[in-house]
């Protein structure tokens, strides 16, 4: 018997076409029927006046350890997210010892469970299912830390490169979706382009993709986009540009040219796409900003003290929510001394950067290859960026409904079908019979983000029900406590023949594949 029947909803199926009124029947973990459905179900939901869409796929997260330490993942599912892609910006979940260093930044004072390799991480998710599905990228920075005696140097030795390749192969065999880089962070910032190409070539023919936090998102944006495209073109793998934007007022408008570079590469056959968070402020680690000399004063500064607000500062909650300019005034010290004190007393400090243009956000969002990734840092006990909770509701409420930056159906496609196709999540991302029953029911007249930088944890409005693999995880602004998420694995033999997604024997892991082309 059907377990759930959603009746008379306005259906956005994830493909971007006009919506239509339809019923959606769920049987166990799958969508059983879409259209005019006869008969009943154990649970029926009258969705008259509401919309139903595929569950939102957050393609850029740092939830690797949140999925283990906060397994309900309510901060995501209450915003309509049903799948998170982890391992971004070169910060992967394995090897464990190196990955645990980053866990201390995002989850200070929390112990991360031990596991062996990327396979062990996914197996742990099998044993301790979270409330959302999780797909994994291998992190170049983490591989470098594990493989090199001096990872701060520019070139690995032949044996060190062999060790990195072996770790990447282990990740791919475990089911990793691809390889990510963080080229402003230690130690990835020391890598030359040739190193990235050589590593990415290990993925050729597998369908795995290269995702990158580029080397420069300010004055050097165009060169950084060129490097990302070069890696994909020479390695012959797809490219995903992370949180596409330009930082610093002097560079505003440059995204027109970076998008043109993407279009030119796609025209010659390189598969390039991007993701974006829909805010004019970013967030990162203060230490990385200092290493990259991003903070300064005067007309030439990319980021000023007024632009930088402390989000989490372990041991100093009184600093959180204050800008560097405010701290400088309160402490009566120079900018250099203030930064030195913060990094000395709270070296794991994260910050929010108010450095982007609203016009640039809209320009990137309009581009047909742009997906949505929250890029939120899950410092749940402090003042995280509101994008952690509200990115998807913000796109639908503000940019689609209120401003018309893109149509509602297209906005849904960017966060569902397009994301599933790009990352190889076959059997997800669409409301179709046989697909996984990852669904969100929302009021398109009311959906909106409510979080602010002063009150970032306010939940979005307008989301009525969220289902993950056929199980309701969110009802209004309340989490049900259910944890039906699955570890999503890329098939290791995907270059050989087509396949469809099927549950593993254990009923938790899901396989999928990409077309055998790059």
QUIURVEN-V243211 format. One record per pair of residues at least 4 apart in sequence whose ideal C-beta (glycine too) atoms are under 6 Angstrom apart, sorted by the first residue. I is the first residue (numbers start at 0). GAP is how many residues later the second one is. Records with the same first field share a line. If there is no record, write none. Layout:
I = GAP + GAP
//
This chain:
1 = 23 + 25 + 30 + 39
2 = 23 + 24 + 39
3 = 22 + 37 + 39
4 = 20 + 36 + 39
5 = 18 + 39 + 41 + 46
6 = 16 + 39
7 = 39 + 40
8 = 38 + 41 + 43
9 = 9 + 41
10 = 8 + 9 + 11 + 41
11 = 7 + 39 + 41 + 397 + 400
12 = 417 + 418
13 = 40 + 399 + 402 + 403 + 415 + 416
14 = 402
15 = 393 + 394 + 397
21 = 12 + 13
22 = 14
23 = 10 + 28
24 = 7 + 8 + 12
25 = 411 + 444
26 = 5
27 = 442
28 = 408 + 440 + 441
29 = 407
30 = 402 + 404 + 406
32 = 4 + 400
33 = 397 + 399
46 = 394
49 = 391 + 393
50 = 391 + 393
51 = 387 + 389
52 = 359 + 387
53 = 362 + 375 + 376 + 377
54 = 27 + 383 + 384 + 385
55 = 24 + 25 + 336 + 359
56 = 26 + 362
57 = 23 + 26 + 315 + 316
58 = 26 + 216 + 312 + 314 + 360
59 = 28 + 182 + 215 + 313 + 315
60 = 23 + 25
61 = 315
62 = 4 + 21 + 23 + 315
63 = 22 + 29
64 = 4 + 38 + 42 + 47
65 = 4 + 312
66 = 63 + 67
67 = 45
68 = 38 + 41
70 = 59 + 412
71 = 59 + 407
72 = 4 + 57 + 58 + 59
73 = 4 + 405
74 = 313 + 314
75 = 5 + 56
76 = 54 + 55 + 389 + 396 + 397
77 = 381 + 396
78 = 310 + 313 + 314 + 381
79 = 312 + 360 + 383 + 386
81 = 50 + 356 + 386
82 = 50
83 = 48 + 50
84 = 50
85 = 48 + 50
86 = 5 + 6 + 49 + 50 + 52 + 93
87 = 92
88 = 93 + 124
89 = 49 + 50 + 51 + 90 + 91 + 92 + 98
90 = 11 + 48 + 50
91 = 46 + 47 + 50
92 = 6 + 28
93 = 5 + 23 + 24 + 27
94 = 51
95 = 4 + 18 + 19
97 = 44 + 47 + 48
98 = 43
99 = 12
102 = 4 + 9
104 = 243
105 = 271 + 272
107 = 206
114 = 5 + 6 + 9
115 = 4
116 = 53
117 = 52 + 53 + 56 + 58
118 = 55
121 = 52 + 365
124 = 9 + 362
125 = 361 + 382 + 383
128 = 354 + 356 + 379
129 = 353 + 355
130 = 342 + 352 + 354
131 = 353
132 = 352 + 353 + 355
133 = 353
134 = 42 + 353
135 = 40
136 = 40 + 41 + 43
137 = 30 + 33 + 38 + 41
138 = 41
139 = 39 + 41 + 48
140 = 41 + 44 + 46 + 47
142 = 4 + 21 + 24
143 = 4 + 7 + 43
144 = 6
146 = 13 + 16 + 17
147 = 8 + 12
150 = 36
151 = 35 + 38
153 = 36 + 38
155 = 4 + 5
164 = 37
167 = 34
170 = 5
171 = 4 + 34 + 36
172 = 319
174 = 314 + 315
176 = 246 + 313
177 = 30 + 31 + 33
178 = 31
179 = 31
180 = 7 + 31
181 = 6 + 31
182 = 5 + 6 + 31 + 32
183 = 5 + 104 + 108
184 = 103
190 = 4 + 5
192 = 34
195 = 4 + 35
196 = 34 + 37 + 38
199 = 10 + 31 + 35 + 37
200 = 34
202 = 5 + 34
203 = 32 + 33
204 = 290
206 = 217 + 287 + 307
208 = 29 + 31
209 = 21 + 22 + 27 + 29
210 = 29 + 31
211 = 16 + 30
212 = 29
213 = 10 + 14
214 = 9
215 = 4 + 8
216 = 4 + 28 + 30
217 = 29 + 30 + 33 + 84
218 = 32
219 = 4
220 = 25 + 33 + 37
221 = 35
224 = 33 + 36
227 = 11 + 13
228 = 4 + 36 + 41 + 43
229 = 4
230 = 4
231 = 5 + 7 + 38
232 = 37
235 = 282
236 = 281
237 = 33
238 = 33
239 = 33
240 = 33
242 = 34 + 132
243 = 30 + 32 + 120
244 = 111
245 = 5 + 8 + 9 + 114
246 = 108
247 = 54 + 107
251 = 105 + 108
254 = 4 + 105 + 108 + 109
258 = 108
261 = 10
264 = 5 + 7
265 = 6
272 = 96 + 149
273 = 96
274 = 96 + 98
275 = 88 + 94
276 = 97 + 98 + 110 + 114
277 = 113 + 116 + 117
278 = 108
279 = 76 + 78 + 81
280 = 71 + 72 + 73
281 = 71
282 = 69 + 94 + 102
283 = 4
284 = 65
285 = 63 + 65
288 = 5 + 6
293 = 8 + 9
294 = 8
295 = 5
296 = 4
302 = 4 + 50 + 52
304 = 19 + 20 + 30
305 = 17 + 19
306 = 46 + 47 + 48
307 = 16 + 43 + 45
308 = 14 + 43
309 = 9 + 10 + 12 + 39 + 41
310 = 39 + 40 + 41 + 72 + 73
311 = 38 + 67 + 70
312 = 6 + 7 + 33 + 36
313 = 32 + 34
314 = 31
315 = 30
319 = 62 + 63
320 = 62
321 = 4 + 5
326 = 4 + 11
327 = 7 + 10
330 = 7
332 = 4 + 5
339 = 4
340 = 4
341 = 4 + 7
342 = 4
349 = 27
351 = 33
361 = 43
363 = 6
364 = 5 + 40
365 = 40
370 = 43 + 47 + 48
371 = 19 + 23 + 42 + 43
373 = 13 + 14 + 17
375 = 9 + 11 + 12
376 = 7
378 = 5
382 = 73
383 = 4 + 72
385 = 4 + 65 + 70
386 = 4
388 = 62
389 = 4 + 59 + 61 + 70
391 = 23
392 = 4 + 54 + 55 + 56 + 67
393 = 4 + 55
394 = 4 + 16
395 = 4 + 15 + 51
396 = 4 + 50 + 51
397 = 4
398 = 4 + 6
399 = 8 + 11
405 = 4 + 5
411 = 4
412 = 4 + 5
413 = 4
415 = 13
416 = 12 + 13
419 = 5 + 8 + 9
423 = 66 + 88 + 90
424 = 4 + 87
425 = 75 + 86 + 87
426 = 8 + 9 + 74
427 = 8 + 10
429 = 5
435 = 33
436 = 30 + 33
437 = 30
438 = 28
439 = 26
440 = 23 + 24
441 = 5 + 20 + 21
442 = 4 + 19
445 = 15 + 16
446 = 15
447 = 13
448 = 11
449 = 8 + 11
450 = 5 + 7
458 = 18
464 = 10
465 = 7 + 8
466 = 5
467 = 5 + 16 + 17
468 = 15
470 = 11 + 13
471 = 8
472 = 7 + 9
473 = 5
485 = 22 + 23 + 24
486 = 22
487 = 22
488 = 20 + 22
490 = 20 + 22
493 = 19
494 = 21
498 = 14
500 = 9 + 11
502 = 4
503 = 5
//
